[in-house]
């Protein structure tokens, strides 16, 4: 079946025939381009098409012979060129086969439209309906579902499922009955569909006049500003023709406006959740604009670098709020749809924080044994004592500092610090002792912070550090972020003295001196979050660690995770402000 589309050029200046017809057909089809398809050849899937005319075309100058303009399907520019070359176009009554022919104001253009769409085949499939009445359907499109048939996806689409459930849609004809806007294949969220032709025409005009409010949730890379916008015009990427890009108006770009506000940012600053309002409907507008602003969407293989695209299984974009005028003239319809589980999973992964554990206690309590036991279980560990030993070895930071202060007499034959000589010097110089302590503490703190940061980068669930002077140094006062869980190891003084004398060869005087540098054992243990008793039996200590301490830590992680998930759900169920 063939129909004739007739347009009259208005405005001022000359315009190419193929561009004029492409724009005219797109405008009369629907303001967001959804009834016809993309403006040029696009990648497989559903682009979010344009909704504003080129400035060269005056919508009031378009007329369609024998039918309302809005019933004409849009055609891609390449399709228009082929139709012109086939002799299906007449300018002022004369056949024109030159796509680049120039048109002047007042010229009348006729294009014979051959319906090659075929008939929509309904298909059974799951679909979630949010609202339905005699004129309008509002559904929740899942990610991965194409909206309507196209060459790369002729079946298994949203509209085919809807047509199976609502057979009257097929009577509207074509492969896109009732479709008045679209979402990318990978985008989830709210979509409105007309149930009859009158409703379709009404909704088409509502989109054209920008009376429909569409708000999205997006997970983006980096720390997005608290709020912002982008007004860069969007057009075909001049290099990668299957992509869109920010292109100047003078080079074929079209007006586009996006505003957003940040709802959440991860502690490491690598991920943000933003709420986005698109004031225009350009192809891939949110993805292009957010990438242009330096915050591409996670999972977006087209516009994000691989490191960002690989962090999610799909483009993390969800149409979560929709307000649309009703064709019957009643109150506008407003809907809010929280995102699906994969969206929350992505946020949870981005917000996951390594649980850090600090093991402390007085000398000889068994801290090192607990640390080694955790290491054997595959938990990454670090020891402040081991770090300090490295600082005192030949070439270590402390050794070099002492050499500059005290000369070569402070080192032994192997180049490491002679501890016996050092203890005598420190006994005579309290100021030197304080300087040395400050140096060691700064070094240890920096190395342990780096260790925890590496574990966080790897998203490890648990990491442990042995820090004997954790409280004495004041590191329990928000020095680490997040605040570690502190585990104190309790052992009777008699057992500790015996262990220090036999294993470390400490004298009674040295034990007393080192003990005085620390908090009293009960004071230290009272400040800990968890306490593990060490009666002297290694098996009992390991059993207590595995059957008491580790389950307590896991329970705490689970509780924190549940609280975080609840907070995200609350955040993503909050209606957007009118100001957005």
N, C-alpha and C positions, 0 to 999 in steps of 0.2 A: 504494500500500500504506500502511495506517495502523497505527500502534502506539500503545499507551497508556503514558504516563509517569506514575508515581505517587510522590508524595512526602508525607512526614509532617513537619509543622513541629515542631521541637524548640527548646530554648533557652528564653529568657524574653523577654517583650515582644512587641508586635505588629509586623507587617511587611507592606508592600504586596504584593499578589498578583503583579503583573507583575515586581517586583524579585526576589521570592522564587523565582519560576520561572526567571527569567533566570540567577540565580546557581546554582540547583540544576542546571539543564541544563548550564551551563558547567563546573561541578565534575565532574559525572558523565561529561561528554564527555572531557575531559583537563585536567590541572591547569594547562597553559599555554594552554588555550583553542584549541589548534591544530586540533582535529577539527571545530570548529564555525565559528569565525570571530570577528570582533571583537564587542565587547559592544554597541556601537551602530554607526550608520552611520559607516564609516571611509573615508578616501581610497583611491583605487586603489592596489593593491600589497599586500604582505604585512606587516601589523603583527606585532610580537613581543608576543603577548598575555599576559594575566595568568596567574599561577599560584597565587594565594592567594585563598581564599574571603572574601567579606564576613563580618564578625564576626557578622552577624545569622543566618547559616545554619550549622547543625551538620551536617557531612558524614555523621555516623553516623545522621542521621535521614532520609536519602534512600533510597528503595527504588524499584526499577523493576519493573513487573509482568512476570514471565515471562522476564527476561533480566538479565544484569549491567548495572549502571548505566553502566559505562564505554562501553557500545555505543550510547548515546544521543547524538545530535549536538546540540551547543549551538545556540541560536537567539538572535539579537540581541533586545534589549529591544523594539524596534519590532515585530519578528516575533511575539514573545510577545503583545504588546498586540493585534495583528491577530487572532491565533488566539483570544484570549479574546473579542474582540468578535464573532467568527464563531460563538460558542457552543460552542467545542471544549474548554472548561474546566469542570470540576465541583469544587465545594468541599463536602466532606462529602456527596457524592452529588447535590448540586443544581447545576444549570447556573448559572454566574456569568459575566456579560458585562461586568463593571466591572473594568478593570485596576487601579484604585486601591483596590479592596476590601481591608480589613484582615484579616489572618490572625492567629489566636491559637495558642499552643503546643498541639499535639495535633490541629490541623486536618489533614485529609487532602485533598490536591489531586491531581486527575487531569487530564492534558492529552493530548488526542489529537494524535499527531504524524503528519502527512501527508508522506510521502517525496516531495519535489519535486526531489531532487538530480539525478536522471537517471543515466546510465551514463558512466563515464570512457572517453574515446576515446584509446587509446594513439597516440603520435606519435613518429616517428623523429627523433632529434636527438642531438647530441654530449652526453655526460655523463662526467665523470671520477669513477671509482669508487676510493675510497681503501682500502676493506675490504669484503669480503662473506663471509658464511657462511650456514648454513641459516636463521638467524633474523634477522640484522641486515645492513643495508647502511649504509655510511658513504660519502657522496659529497662532492665539492667543488662547491658551488653557485657558479656565476659571477655576477658583478654583472649586473644587468639582467634576470635570469630570475625570474619569479614562481613561487612554490612550487607552488600548485595553482590550478585554475580558479576564477574568481569572475566576477561580472557584468561587470566592466570588462576582464577578461582570460580569456575562455572557452577559449583554446587557447594552445599554445606554452609550456606550463609544465613545471616540473621533474618533477612526478609523472607527467605524460603521457609524458615521455621515459623515465622509469624503468619505467613500465608496458609500454612497447614492448620494452624489453630484458629485463624480468622479468615475463612475462605473469601469473604467479601473483598479483601484486598486485591485479589487477582482481577476482579472486575475493573479495576482502575487502569489495567493495561501496563505493558512494559515490564522490564526486569527490576524496576525500583518502585513499585507502587507504594505510595504513602511516605516515602523517604523524603524528609525535608532538611536533614543535616546528617552528618556522618562523624564517625570516630575512626581513627586509625585501627588497623587490625589488632595491634598489640595494646591499644588503650581500652581500659574498662570504664564502665560507668553508665550514666543516665542518657537515654535517647528518647525523643518524642517522635511518634509516627502517626500520620493522619489515617483515619479509617474510611474517609470518603473524599471525593474530589473537592468538594466545597471546603472542607477542613484543610486539605492540602494547600489550596490556593491561599487560604487565610494565613496558615502558618508560614508559607513561603514568603508572603509579604511581611509578616512579623519579623522574620529573620532579616529580610532586606532592609527594613527600617530600624533594625537593631533594637527591637523591643524584647528580645529574648536574652536573658542573663545566664551565662554559662560560667561556672566556677570549677576549677580543677584543683586537684592535689598532685604535687609532683615531688619526687625525691631527687635532689640534685647534688652534684659534687661541690665540695668546699663549703666555706662559711658565707652564705648569701647575706647581703645586707638586711637590716630589719624590714625594710620595704624598698620598693623601687619600681621602675617601669622601663619599657623600651619602645621606641617609636620608629625604629629603623624599618624602612620599606623592605618588602620581601619579594623576591622573584627567582627565576630559574638560576641555579648556580652556573656561571659562565664556563666553568671548567668541567664540573661533574654534572652532566645534564639530567641525571636521575635524582638530583638533590635540589633542595631549595637553599637560598642564602640571603643574607642582607645585601640587597642590591639597590643602588640609587634609583630614584624615580626616573632620572634622565637615561638610565640604561635598562629600563623595563621593569623596575621594581614597582610594587604597589603598596599603597598606604597600609600600615599595620600598627597596632597598638596593643601592648600587653602590660598589665600592672600586676604586682604580686606583693605578698607580705610573708615574712618568715615566721613559721610557727615553732620551729625547734631546730637546734643545731647540736651535733654530737660533741662530746667532750674533747675529742681530738681535732675538731674543726674540719673533718673530712667530708661530712655529709650534712645536708640541711633538708628539712621538710618545708615546702612553700605552698601557699594557697594562691592560685593564679586566676586572674580574670582576663579573658580575651575580649577586647572591645571590637575586634574585627575577626574574620575567620579565614585567614590565609592558610595555605597548605603548610602543615607542620609548624604552625606559627609558634607555639610554646617551645618546641624543641629547638627551633632555629634561634629564637630570641634569647632563651636561657643559655644556649651555647655561646651566642655572641657576647653575653654578659660575663662569660667565664665560668658558668655554672651549668654544664650540660647534664642531662638527665641520666641517672644510672640505668644501665641496660640498653642505652641507645647506640646501637652499632653504626648508625648512619652519621650522627652528629657528635658523638663523644669519642675521645681516645679510648684505646682498648682497655687501659687500666680502669676506666670508669664504666665502659660498656660491659665488662666482664663481671661487675659486682652485682648484677641482677639478671634474672632469667628472661626479662622482657623490659620494654620501655616502662619506667615507673611513672605512669601518668594515669590519672583516674578522674573522670568527670563526676564530681560528687554533689554538686548543687545546680539545680535547673529551675528557672522561673520563666513561664511562658504564658502569654495571653490565651484565653480559651476562645475557640471559634464561635461558641454560642453567646459570647459577650458577657459571660459570668465572671466571677472573680478569677484572677490569674492563678494558674496552677504552680505550686512550689513544692519541690522535692529535695530531699537530702539522702544520699546513699553512701554510707561508709565504704571504704575500699575493701577489696577481697583479701583473703588470707595471705597471698604472696606479697602484697603491699606491706602488711604488718610484719611479715617475716623479714623483709628487706630492712625495715626500720630497726627491728630487733637486732639483726646482725650488725648493722651500722652503729648501733648504740651499745653493743656488748663491750663490757669493761673487764679486763683481767682482774680477778680477785687477788689482791696482794696480801701475803701473810708475813708478819714479822715474828720471828722466834727470838725470845729473849729470856734472860734469867741470870742468876749470879754465877760466878766462876765455878766450873765443875758440876753444874746441874744436869748436863746431858744435852745441851742445845745442839752440838755438832752431830751427835748420834741421831737426833730427830731429823736434822737437815739431810743427813746421808740416807736415812730411811725414805724420806720424801723423794730424793733423787733416784733411788732404786725403783720407785713407783712411776717414774717417768715425768715427775714434776720438776720444772726448771728451778734451780736454786743458786744462791750466791751467799758468800760468807764474808762478813766484815773483817773477821780475824784473818781469813786467807788474803783478803785485799791488803790489809796492813802488812802482812808478811811479805807480800810482793813489793810494797813500798820500801821496805827495809833491806831488800836484797841488793846485790851489786847493780848499780845503774838505776835503782828505783828512785821515785820522786823524793822520798824522805831522806834516803842516803845522800843524794846530791845536795839537798838543802842543808843537812848536817855537815857535810864536807865543807860547804861554803862558810858555815858558822863556826865550826870547831876544828877544822883541819883534818888531816889524814889519821890522827891518833884515834878517831872515833870509829874507824873501820877495821875489820879483821883481815886476815890474810886472803880470804876469798873475795874481798871487796864489799861484803855486806856489813851492816852496822854491828859493832860489838856490843851486845846487849848489856853485858856486865859493866863495861865502861860507861855506857849511856845511863844506866840506873844510878851510878855514883854521881855523874854530872847533874842529873835531874834532881837528886837529893840535895845538892848544894844550890840549885838555881830554880826556884819555883816559877819565875817568869819564863824561863826557857821551856819548862814543862808545859806551861799554858800555851805558849806559841806552838809547840810541837803538837799538842792535842788539837788545837784549832786547825792546823795544817792537815793532820790525819782525818779529822772529822769532815773537813771540806772535800777532801779527796774521796773518802768513803761515801759521803752523801751523793756526790756527783756520779760515782760509778754505779751505785744502787739505783739511782733515778734512771740512768741510762739503761740498766738491766730491765727495770720494770717497763720502760718505754718500748724496748724491743719486744718484750712479751706481749704488750698491748698491740703493737703493730701486727703481730702474728695471731691476734685474737685468741690467745691461750686462756683457758678457763682459770688457771691457778698458777701463781709463782710465789716462791718463798725466799726470804732473806733472813739470815741469822745476824742480828744486831744486838750484841750484849748491852751496849749503852744507849739503847733506843730512848728510854725515858730520861736518862741523865743528860742526854744531848738536847732534850726538848723536841725531838723529832716526832713525837706523838701529837704535837700541836699544829696540825694541818701543814706539815712540811711536805708531805706526799699527797698527790691527787691521783686517784681517790684515796681516802684514808684507809691504810691497811688494817686488817684484823690482827690483833696482837695475841700471841700465844706465849704464856709464861710456863717455864719448866721448873717444877718444885722438887727439891731434893734436900734431905736433912743435912745440916752443916757437917755432921760427923762423916757422912758418906762423901760429901764434896771435898773435905780436907784429905781424906784417904786417897781419893781419885787424883787430886792435884799433886799430891806428894809422890804417888807411884807412877802416874802416867806422864806428868809434865816435869817432875823432879823439882817442884817448887818447895822452897823452905817455908817454915811456919811464919817467919817474918814477912816473906814475900806474899804469902796468902793473905795475911792481915792487911798489908799495904794495899793490895789490889781490891780487897773486899771494901776497904774504906772509900775507895773511889766510886763506889756504886751505892745505889739506894739499898736500904735494908730489904731483905728478901720478901718479907710479907707486904711491905709497902709497894714493891714492884709488882708482885703477883696480884695485889688488889686492883692495880691499874690496868691489868690485862683483860682482854675480852674473853679469853679462854685460858684454862690452866690444865696442864698435864702433869700428873705425879710421876716421879721417877724414884722408885724405892731401891734401885740398884740392880734390878733384874731386867736385862735387855729385852727379853721376850715380852715381859709385861708392859714395858714402855712402848714397844712397837705395836702390841695388841691395842693399847689404849689409843695410840695414834690412828690406827686403821679403823677401829670400831667405835670410836667416840669423836675424835677431833675432825677427821675427814668427813664423816656424815654430817656433823654440825656445820661445817663450811659449805657443803653441798646444799643443805637446807637453807642456809642464808642466801646462797646464789639463786636458788629457786624462788625464794621470797622476793628478792630484789627484781628478778626477771618478771615475775607476775605483776608487781607494782608498776614496772615500766610499761608492760603491755597494756595494763588498765589505763595508764596515763595517756598512751598513744590513742587508744580507742576513744577516750573522752575527747581528746584534742581533735580527732578526725570526725567526730560526731557533732561538733559545734557549728551552728549555722554561720555563714560568712557575714561580716558586717556590711551594712549598706554602703559604707564609704569605699569599699574595695572596688 
